[in-house]
Structure formats: structure tokens, C-alpha cells
Amino acid sequence: MARTTGSHSDITGPRIHDAALQLFARHGFAAVSMRRIAAEVGVQAGALYNYTPDKQSLLFGLMQTHMQELLAAREAIARTGDALDQLEEFTRFHIRFHLERVDAVFISYMELRNLTPGNFAAIEDLRRRYEDMLEAILRQGVASGQFAVPDPKIATLAVIAMLNGMGTWYRAGGRLSLDQVETIYWDMVRKSVACD
């Protein structure tokens, strides 16, 4: 099929990803057709296949990009201080990074079931790498006597789940500022792992 007049690959590709991200987050992967994504972008449905082989590849690409950006941003931060300092930094980083990407976070957790087994394994590997960063901090805190965590892996998953939940309700301009909410969350995380 012919390219829509005025379309450019360096513009259309990102627009397809943005449209898919918003539509998958709003309506769910299964409910969104390639035709609907094309309509949102303003191209013919067949033109999408110049950018992605199929809807599954599009979903996987969105999740993979999100996880790779998360890992790169996290790995770029120098680790300083003791385990408590590092846990606070991780908490604040996680909140700030994810609040700017609410749709990507939602898709990364809610649409895992729609990935093929190979794609699922690849995303799980990326997620595990991120989780391992927090687990290492918790293990360091246990070893130093700063934290009382009977199972660092379970604590890791619980902390991440709590932090991710903020994206479902937080809105800028609410009763509390982001700094205030972030500090409240940090206090809850700290207390959840603290020694009695």
C-alpha cells in the first residue's frame, strides 16, 4: 500500500509506538486492532507493517523499550552511602521514573499475559535484573544489621508493588506535592524493612 501523503518514517514510527502505548493502556491489548492503531496515527492499516511485523511485536517492543530505559537510567546512578541511603535513593528514583511513564508501567504489568512464551521470558529477564538491584540493597542492609527482612526477594517484590501503585492514583496538583508524597512513601518503605 502507498504511504500516506506527508508521512515520514522517522515521525510515523514513534507515532505508532505512542498510539499503541496509549490504546493498549486505555483499552487493553486484546481489544485494540492494528486498524485502530493505524486510524489513531492517521495511516492506512497496511502501512503499520512497514514498522512492525505484527501486534505482538509491537507490544513486546513497548515493554522491552520501557525496561531497557529503566535499567539504563538506574545503572547510570552512582551508588553511595550505606544500605539505608541506597534504599531511599532507589525509592525516590523508582517513583520519579515511573510517574513519567504511567502507561508503560501499566502495560508492563497488566499485559504480560499476552506475550508469547519467548517474549515473556525476555521481559521477565529484564524485570529480574531490575528487581535484583533492589534485592542487593536489602541483602546489604540485612548483612549490616540495618534491616530486618526475613526474605529479601519477597520484600523486593512487595516494595516494588507498593511503589508502582502510586501511578494509579497520584495526580499533579492534588492535596500533596510530589515531594511530600514521595517522602511519605519513603517513610513507609523504610519502616517496612527496619529493625524493631
Order of alpha helices (4+ residues) and beta strands (2+ residues): alpha-alpha-alpha-alpha-alpha-alpha-alpha-alpha
